[in-house]
Amino acid sequence: MIRVEISFDTYKHLMLRRRDETHSLDDVIRELAGLEPAPPVGRRAWFQKDLSLRHGTELRAPYKGAFYPAAIVDGEWIQNGEVMSSPSAAARAITGNSVNGWDFWEAKQPGDESFTSLKALQARWHAYETTPAQRRTHERLN
């Protein structure tokens, strides 16, 4: 957890914005910053190669006329009850061949209405994350 020093006046202002006792200061700051709600405590995001997928993300891979499912569960890529080390390893488990998993898989994160390719999500990540230090900080926190 990162600690931030703020003035007492700022602290009072943030406390007044809490809806109830379950609404944390982090929740208030995330709302003010226009960020999505944080995942529930104990539920980590999955992070690899400049892409972060929240806990509860649904994954699917279209292959030979069928969709093969997987999910992000507490920071791990779970497919058929097994932890996968990467999107490519997960794709290889389906096809039996080497496959670029970033092209093969689609994800639907909590709150999304549709699936998006991992490659497109990764490109979006690069557009928002501007420095290597920001990416390292995100990786360390998840």
N, CA, C and O of each residue as an XYZ file, in Angstrom:
568
protein
N       0.845     -1.173      0.000
C       0.000      0.000      0.000
C       0.889      1.235      0.000
O       1.904      1.276      0.695
N       0.511      2.227     -0.771
C       1.243      3.481     -0.857
C       0.584      4.482      0.077
O      -0.642      4.581      0.135
N       1.400      5.214      0.796
C       0.881      6.258      1.692
C       1.079      7.609      1.035
O       2.112      7.859      0.413
N       0.080      8.489      1.174
C       0.132      9.829      0.608
C      -0.158     10.816      1.717
O      -1.136     10.668      2.450
N       0.699     11.836      1.844
C       0.457     12.874      2.843
C      -0.506     13.904      2.272
O      -0.330     14.381      1.151
N      -1.535     14.246      3.064
C      -2.492     15.274      2.670
C      -2.747     16.162      3.884
O      -2.497     15.769      5.024
N      -3.245     17.357      3.619
C      -3.560     18.273      4.718
C      -4.812     17.788      5.449
O      -5.579     16.978      4.928
N      -5.001     18.296      6.652
C      -6.174     17.918      7.431
C      -7.454     18.379      6.733
O      -8.466     17.678      6.762
N      -7.410     19.549      6.110
C      -8.592     20.043      5.391
C      -8.978     19.106      4.244
O     -10.158     18.830      4.028
N      -7.980     18.626      3.521
C      -8.250     17.680      2.433
C      -8.842     16.396      2.990
O      -9.794     15.853      2.429
N      -8.285     15.911      4.085
C      -8.794     14.700      4.729
C     -10.271     14.878      5.113
O     -11.090     13.999      4.846
N     -10.607     16.001      5.732
C     -11.998     16.256      6.129
C     -12.913     16.269      4.899
O     -14.004     15.700      4.920
N     -12.452     16.927      3.830
C     -13.247     16.999      2.598
C     -13.508     15.598      2.037
O     -14.629     15.281      1.640
N     -12.472     14.772      2.009
C     -12.642     13.408      1.505
C     -13.579     12.604      2.401
O     -14.415     11.850      1.903
N     -13.448     12.756      3.709
C     -14.311     12.022      4.646
C     -15.776     12.396      4.461
O     -16.652     11.539      4.581
N     -16.048     13.647      4.173
C     -17.423     14.093      3.967
C     -18.037     13.508      2.692
O     -19.260     13.433      2.576
N     -17.215     13.101      1.754
C     -17.703     12.518      0.495
C     -18.016     11.024      0.618
O     -18.590     10.440     -0.301
N     -17.651     10.408      1.728
C     -17.955      8.987      1.905
C     -19.463      8.809      2.078
O     -20.101      9.547      2.829
N     -20.024      7.830      1.381
C     -21.461      7.572      1.474
C     -21.833      6.875      2.778
O     -22.873      7.154      3.374
N     -20.961      5.959      3.210
C     -21.184      5.222      4.453
C     -19.843      4.641      4.909
O     -18.810      4.915      4.297
N     -19.853      3.851      5.963
C     -18.615      3.304      6.528
C     -17.903      2.332      5.597
O     -16.695      2.131      5.721
N     -18.630      1.731      4.671
C     -17.989      0.790      3.745
C     -17.334      1.500      2.562
O     -16.553      0.896      1.827
N     -17.650      2.775      2.379
C     -17.107      3.580      1.282
C     -15.758      4.139      1.741
O     -15.708      5.048      2.569
N     -14.674      3.595      1.202
C     -13.328      3.956      1.670
C     -12.836      5.261      1.046
O     -13.406      5.771      0.081
N     -11.754      5.782      1.634
C     -11.129      6.969      1.051
C     -10.602      6.661     -0.355
O     -10.642      7.517     -1.239
N     -10.119      5.459     -0.551
C      -9.679      5.063     -1.888
C     -10.846      5.122     -2.865
O     -10.681      5.571     -3.999
N     -12.027      4.671     -2.436
C     -13.218      4.745     -3.292
C     -13.517      6.194     -3.674
O     -13.814      6.484     -4.833
N     -13.439      7.102     -2.701
C     -13.721      8.521     -2.956
C     -12.713      9.091     -3.946
O     -13.097      9.771     -4.898
N     -11.428      8.821     -3.730
C     -10.385      9.359     -4.608
C     -10.515      8.788     -6.012
O     -10.332      9.507     -6.994
N     -10.830      7.496     -6.115
C     -11.008      6.880     -7.440
C     -12.176      7.540     -8.183
O     -12.090      7.773     -9.389
N     -13.257      7.839     -7.473
C     -14.398      8.510     -8.095
C     -14.007      9.909     -8.567
O     -14.346     10.303     -9.683
N     -13.303     10.655     -7.730
C     -12.889     12.007     -8.099
C     -11.938     11.994     -9.293
O     -11.952     12.911    -10.113
N     -11.116     10.956     -9.385
C     -10.153     10.847    -10.481
C     -10.767     10.241    -11.743
O     -10.106     10.170    -12.779
N     -12.019      9.806    -11.663
C     -12.681      9.211    -12.822
C     -12.224      7.793    -13.101
O     -12.331      7.320    -14.232
N     -11.710      7.098    -12.072
C     -11.251      5.719    -12.235
C     -12.374      4.740    -11.921
O     -13.332      5.080    -11.226
N     -12.250      3.534    -12.433
C     -13.217      2.487    -12.127
C     -13.033      2.046    -10.678
O     -11.952      2.226    -10.118
N     -14.067      1.474    -10.060
C     -13.920      0.971     -8.694
C     -12.815     -0.070     -8.611
O     -12.591     -0.833     -9.551
N     -12.136     -0.091     -7.485
C     -11.074     -1.074     -7.268
C     -11.693     -2.461     -7.133
O     -12.825     -2.588     -6.665
N     -10.962     -3.507     -7.537
C     -11.483     -4.859     -7.352
C     -11.616     -5.157     -5.862
O     -10.916     -4.548     -5.052
N     -12.501     -6.084     -5.481
C     -12.660     -6.420     -4.071
C     -11.319     -6.840     -3.460
O     -10.459     -7.412     -4.129
N     -11.172     -6.537     -2.173
C      -9.941     -6.887     -1.461
C      -9.689     -8.384     -1.588
O     -10.607     -9.192     -1.444
N      -8.440     -8.746     -1.860
C      -8.079    -10.148     -2.007
C      -8.261    -10.665     -3.417
O      -7.927    -11.816     -3.702
N      -8.772     -9.854     -4.287
C      -8.998    -10.254     -5.673
C      -8.050     -9.449     -6.554
O      -8.303     -8.279     -6.839
N      -6.981    -10.066     -6.975
C      -5.952     -9.376     -7.737
C      -6.224     -9.418     -9.235
O      -6.927    -10.291     -9.742
N      -5.644     -8.448     -9.915
C      -5.685     -8.435    -11.370
C      -4.556     -9.314    -11.908
O      -3.569     -9.558    -11.214
N      -4.705     -9.779    -13.128
C      -3.660    -10.518    -13.837
C      -2.881     -9.498    -14.640
O      -3.476     -8.620    -15.264
N      -1.562     -9.596    -14.636
C      -0.736     -8.625    -15.349
C       0.371     -9.340    -16.088
O       1.096    -10.150    -15.512
N       0.498     -9.032    -17.384
C       1.594     -9.592    -18.174
C       1.783     -8.750    -19.429
O       0.812     -8.330    -20.058
N       3.030     -8.511    -19.784
C       3.386     -7.789    -21.014
C       2.537     -6.542    -21.234
O       1.900     -6.391    -22.277
N       2.532     -5.664    -20.261
C       1.841     -4.384    -20.384
C       0.333     -4.507    -20.575
O      -0.281     -3.685    -21.255
N      -0.248     -5.514    -19.987
C      -1.705     -5.631    -20.004
C      -2.167     -6.115    -18.644
O      -1.616     -7.063    -18.083
N      -3.180     -5.453    -18.126
C      -3.770     -5.837    -16.850
C      -5.230     -6.203    -17.083
O      -5.974     -5.449    -17.711
N      -5.640     -7.371    -16.573
C      -7.035     -7.808    -16.656
C      -7.546     -8.012    -15.239
O      -6.924     -8.715    -14.442
N      -8.678     -7.398    -14.929
C      -9.232     -7.451    -13.574
C      -9.767     -8.841    -13.226
O     -10.128     -9.627    -14.103
N      -9.808     -9.117    -11.934
C     -10.441    -10.332    -11.427
C     -11.863    -10.378    -11.985
O     -12.561     -9.363    -12.008
N     -12.279    -11.539    -12.425
C     -13.625    -11.705    -12.970
C     -13.703    -11.509    -14.470
O     -14.778    -11.641    -15.056
N     -12.571    -11.195    -15.107
C     -12.567    -11.041    -16.560
C     -12.869    -12.380    -17.221
O     -12.269    -13.399    -16.877
N     -13.798    -12.375    -18.168
C     -14.097    -13.567    -18.958
C     -13.196    -13.563    -20.176
O     -12.970    -12.517    -20.785
N     -12.683    -14.729    -20.531
C     -11.833    -14.873    -21.713
C     -12.459    -15.909    -22.634
O     -13.124    -16.845    -22.189
N     -12.231    -15.719    -23.918
C     -12.690    -16.733    -24.861
C     -11.756    -16.748    -26.068
O     -11.153    -15.743    -26.445
N     -11.669    -17.937    -26.650
C     -10.844    -18.118    -27.845
C     -11.679    -18.816    -28.907
O     -12.076    -19.967    -28.726
N     -11.949    -18.132    -30.009
C     -12.671    -18.793    -31.101
C     -11.706    -19.709    -31.854
O     -10.645    -19.275    -32.302
N     -12.086    -20.977    -31.986
C     -11.213    -21.926    -32.673
C     -12.052    -23.041    -33.275
O     -12.793    -23.723    -32.568
N     -11.932    -23.221    -34.577
C     -12.638    -24.277    -35.317
C     -14.136    -24.290    -35.018
O     -14.716    -25.342    -34.750
N     -14.751    -23.115    -35.068
C     -16.194    -23.010    -34.912
C     -16.719    -23.062    -33.495
O     -17.933    -23.085    -33.291
N     -15.846    -23.082    -32.519
C     -16.281    -23.120    -31.112
C     -15.556    -22.030    -30.329
O     -14.517    -21.530    -30.761
N     -16.112    -21.667    -29.175
C     -15.465    -20.726    -28.272
C     -14.967    -21.501    -27.063
O     -15.720    -22.250    -26.441
N     -13.702    -21.318    -26.735
C     -13.087    -21.974    -25.578
C     -12.952    -20.948    -24.463
O     -12.316    -19.911    -24.655
N     -13.546    -21.220    -23.287
C     -13.557    -20.226    -22.214
C     -12.360    -20.339    -21.263
O     -11.724    -21.385    -21.133
N     -12.092    -19.222    -20.614
C     -11.134    -19.137    -19.518
C     -11.561    -17.922    -18.693
O     -12.495    -17.216    -19.073
N     -10.888    -17.674    -17.570
C     -11.247    -16.533    -16.716
C     -10.039    -16.098    -15.901
O      -9.112    -16.871    -15.661
N     -10.077    -14.836    -15.483
C      -9.081    -14.325    -14.544
C      -9.681    -14.463    -13.149
O     -10.719    -13.876    -12.843
N      -9.009    -15.248    -12.311
C      -9.479    -15.501    -10.953
C      -8.346    -15.170     -9.980
O      -7.332    -15.867     -9.931
N      -8.534    -14.104     -9.214
C      -7.570    -13.672     -8.200
C      -6.142    -13.631     -8.747
O      -5.217    -14.176     -8.145
N      -5.982    -12.983     -9.884
C      -4.663    -12.757    -10.446
C      -4.101    -13.883    -11.288
O      -2.950    -13.816    -11.719
N      -4.895    -14.921    -11.533
C      -4.403    -16.045    -12.330
C      -5.324    -16.315    -13.509
O      -6.540    -16.145    -13.425
N      -4.713    -16.740    -14.613
C      -5.447    -17.132    -15.818
C      -5.837    -18.593    -15.624
O      -4.970    -19.466    -15.588
N      -7.136    -18.865    -15.500
C      -7.628    -20.221    -15.235
C      -8.376    -20.732    -16.465
O      -9.298    -20.097    -16.977
N      -7.935    -21.911    -16.914
C      -8.556    -22.541    -18.083
C      -8.703    -24.028    -17.791
O      -7.719    -24.710    -17.505
N      -9.917    -24.525    -17.862
C     -10.195    -25.933    -17.548
C      -9.635    -26.324    -16.182
O      -9.112    -27.426    -16.012
N      -9.746    -25.420    -15.214
C      -9.302    -25.694    -13.855
C      -7.801    -25.614    -13.649
O      -7.320    -25.896    -12.551
N      -7.048    -25.237    -14.671
C      -5.593    -25.153    -14.565
C      -5.118    -23.721    -14.732
O      -5.722    -22.938    -15.465
N      -4.021    -23.379    -14.040
C      -3.409    -22.062    -14.177
C      -2.541    -22.060    -15.430
O      -1.705    -22.943    -15.620
N      -2.747    -21.066    -16.275
C      -1.959    -20.916    -17.504
C      -0.904    -19.837    -17.288
O      -1.164    -18.829    -16.630
N       0.282    -20.052    -17.841
C       1.388    -19.117    -17.632
C       1.339    -17.909    -18.564
O       1.957    -16.883    -18.279
N       0.613    -18.023    -19.670
C       0.544    -16.920    -20.634
C      -0.616    -17.162    -21.595
O      -1.136    -18.275    -21.674
N      -1.025    -16.116    -22.330
C      -2.057    -16.317    -23.351
C      -1.629    -17.334    -24.407
O      -2.455    -18.105    -24.895
N      -0.350    -17.340    -24.760
C       0.132    -18.291    -25.772
C       0.103    -19.723    -25.248
O      -0.230    -20.648    -25.989
N       0.451    -19.911    -23.975
C       0.374    -21.254    -23.389
C      -1.074    -21.727    -23.347
O      -1.359    -22.899    -23.593
N      -1.988    -20.809    -23.035
C      -3.410    -21.149    -23.007
C      -3.912    -21.507    -24.406
O      -4.712    -22.429    -24.563
N      -3.443    -20.781    -25.418
C      -3.827    -21.080    -26.799
C      -3.257    -22.423    -27.246
O      -3.939    -23.193    -27.922
N      -2.023    -22.704    -26.873
C      -1.377    -23.973    -27.228
C      -2.129    -25.157    -26.606
O      -2.203    -26.232    -27.201
N      -2.693    -24.950    -25.392
C      -3.462    -26.012    -24.740
C      -4.713    -26.375    -25.550
O      -5.209    -27.499    -25.469
N      -5.213    -25.420    -26.325
C      -6.398    -25.660    -27.153
C      -6.019    -26.239    -28.513
O      -6.609    -27.220    -28.966
N      -5.033    -25.627    -29.155
C      -4.715    -25.990    -30.541
C      -3.683    -27.106    -30.668
O      -3.644    -27.809    -31.678
N      -2.853    -27.266    -29.646
C      -1.759    -28.228    -29.732
C      -0.569    -27.699    -30.519
O       0.404    -28.419    -30.740
N      -0.646    -26.443    -30.943
C       0.416    -25.815    -31.729
C       0.818    -24.491    -31.099
O       0.087    -23.941    -30.276
N       1.984    -23.980    -31.489
C       2.405    -22.641    -31.060
C       1.505    -21.605    -31.710
O       1.321    -21.592    -32.927
N       0.947    -20.738    -30.876
C       0.015    -19.712    -31.346
C       0.325    -18.423    -30.595
O       0.661    -18.453    -29.411
N       0.212    -17.295    -31.286
C       0.338    -16.014    -30.617
C      -0.948    -15.776    -29.827
O      -1.984    -15.442    -30.402
N      -0.877    -15.946    -28.523
C      -2.053    -15.822    -27.670
C      -2.653    -14.437    -27.641
O      -3.847    -14.285    -27.383
N      -1.840    -13.413    -27.905
C      -2.345    -12.039    -27.903
C      -3.308    -11.825    -29.068
O      -4.215    -10.997    -28.977
N      -3.120    -12.556    -30.150
C      -4.040    -12.496    -31.286
C      -5.204    -13.481    -31.122
O      -6.290    -13.250    -31.654
N      -4.984    -14.558    -30.399
C      -5.918    -15.677    -30.292
C      -7.079    -15.401    -29.329
O      -8.210    -15.814    -29.588
N      -6.802    -14.702    -28.215
C      -7.781    -14.544    -27.135
C      -8.520    -13.212    -27.181
O      -8.008    -12.206    -27.671
N      -9.750    -13.242    -26.650
C     -10.575    -12.054    -26.443
C     -10.945    -11.994    -24.971
O     -11.050    -13.027    -24.310
N     -11.145    -10.778    -24.455
C     -11.484    -10.610    -23.038
C     -12.696     -9.701    -22.884
O     -12.914     -8.779    -23.669
N     -13.476     -9.989    -21.850
C     -14.598     -9.135    -21.462
C     -14.452     -8.891    -19.964
O     -14.741     -9.765    -19.147
N     -13.995     -7.682    -19.618
C     -13.766     -7.354    -18.217
C     -15.078     -6.994    -17.530
O     -16.041     -6.619    -18.199
N     -15.130     -7.103    -16.201
C     -16.350     -6.738    -15.481
C     -16.809     -5.328    -15.869
O     -16.030     -4.376    -15.831
N     -18.068     -5.216    -16.238
C     -18.631     -3.935    -16.648
C     -18.620     -3.717    -18.151
O     -19.340     -2.851    -18.647
N     -17.821     -4.482    -18.889
C     -17.799     -4.372    -20.352
C     -19.021     -5.072    -20.942
O     -19.544     -6.024    -20.362
N     -19.467     -4.593    -22.096
C     -20.614     -5.206    -22.761
C     -20.212     -6.245    -23.792
O     -21.011     -7.112    -24.148
N     -18.972     -6.162    -24.278
C     -18.565     -7.078    -25.329
C     -17.107     -7.505    -25.143
O     -16.372     -6.943    -24.331
N     -16.720     -8.504    -25.912
C     -15.349     -9.008    -25.881
C     -14.465     -8.147    -26.788
O     -14.915     -7.628    -27.809
N     -13.202     -8.010    -26.393
C     -12.200     -7.261    -27.144
C     -10.938     -8.104    -27.208
O     -10.593     -8.776    -26.236
N     -10.249     -8.077    -28.336
C      -9.018     -8.869    -28.450
C      -7.969     -8.369    -27.457
O      -7.917     -7.185    -27.124
N      -7.143     -9.295    -26.998
C      -6.067     -8.908    -26.079
C      -5.128     -7.917    -26.746
O      -4.622     -7.001    -26.097
N      -4.894     -8.096    -28.031
C      -4.001     -7.193    -28.761
C      -4.554     -5.763    -28.721
O      -3.791     -4.819    -28.516
N      -5.866     -5.588    -28.913
C      -6.482     -4.260    -28.863
C      -6.422     -3.682    -27.454
O      -6.181     -2.487    -27.286
N      -6.639     -4.523    -26.433
C      -6.545     -4.057    -25.047
C      -5.124     -3.638    -24.716
O      -4.914     -2.651    -24.011
N      -4.145     -4.380    -25.220
C      -2.749     -4.044    -24.991
C      -2.406     -2.705    -25.654
O      -1.679     -1.898    -25.075
N      -2.919     -2.469    -26.850
C      -2.680     -1.194    -27.531
C      -3.299     -0.045    -26.737
O      -2.710      1.031    -26.629
N      -4.479     -0.275    -26.186
C      -5.136      0.739    -25.356
C      -4.302      1.023    -24.112
O      -4.162      2.174    -23.700
N      -3.742     -0.046    -23.507
C      -2.890      0.097    -22.322
C      -1.699      0.995    -22.647
O      -1.363      1.885    -21.866
N      -1.063      0.768    -23.788
C       0.097      1.577    -24.185
C      -0.293      3.035    -24.391
O       0.512      3.929    -24.133
N      -1.508      3.287    -24.848
C      -1.952      4.656    -25.065
C      -2.115      5.400    -23.745
O      -1.895      6.610    -23.691
N      -2.500      4.693    -22.673
C      -2.737      5.340    -21.384
C      -1.511      5.365    -20.491
O      -1.278      6.357    -19.801
N      -0.733      4.316    -20.484
C       0.447      4.233    -19.627
C       1.622      4.841    -20.367
O       2.058      4.317    -21.392
N       2.129      5.933    -19.855
C       3.113      6.691    -20.612
C       4.563      6.378    -20.253
O       5.453      6.606    -21.073
N       4.821      5.869    -19.071
C       6.216      5.657    -18.693
C       6.436      4.236    -18.199
O       5.513      3.611    -17.678
N       7.651      3.719    -18.358
C       7.963      2.398    -17.806
C       7.781      2.362    -16.289
O       7.392      1.332    -15.738
N       8.059      3.479    -15.609
C       7.900      3.524    -14.145
C       6.443      3.297    -13.751
O       6.171      2.609    -12.768
N       5.501      3.869    -14.511
C       4.085      3.663    -14.210
C       3.713      2.191    -14.390
O       2.961      1.641    -13.584
N       4.231      1.550    -15.437
C       3.923      0.145    -15.665
C       4.523     -0.727    -14.569
O       3.876     -1.669    -14.111
N       5.757     -0.427    -14.137
C       6.380     -1.202    -13.054
C       5.598     -1.033    -11.758
O       5.409     -1.997    -11.016
N       5.139      0.195    -11.480
C       4.355      0.433    -10.274
C       3.066     -0.368    -10.323
O       2.691     -0.986     -9.327
N       2.378     -0.373    -11.459
C       1.139     -1.133    -11.597
C       1.409     -2.630    -11.395
O       0.646     -3.313    -10.712
N       2.480     -3.127    -11.980
C       2.818     -4.539    -11.843
C       3.096     -4.892    -10.390
O       2.665     -5.941     -9.912
N       3.815     -4.020     -9.683
C       4.162     -4.267     -8.282
C       2.907     -4.279     -7.403
O       2.835     -5.045     -6.442
N       1.929     -3.445     -7.723
C       0.714     -3.337     -6.912
C      -0.248     -4.498     -7.153
O      -1.094     -4.785     -6.306
N      -0.126     -5.160     -8.284
C      -1.050     -6.253     -8.592
C      -0.382     -7.535     -8.443
O      -0.996     -8.579     -8.660
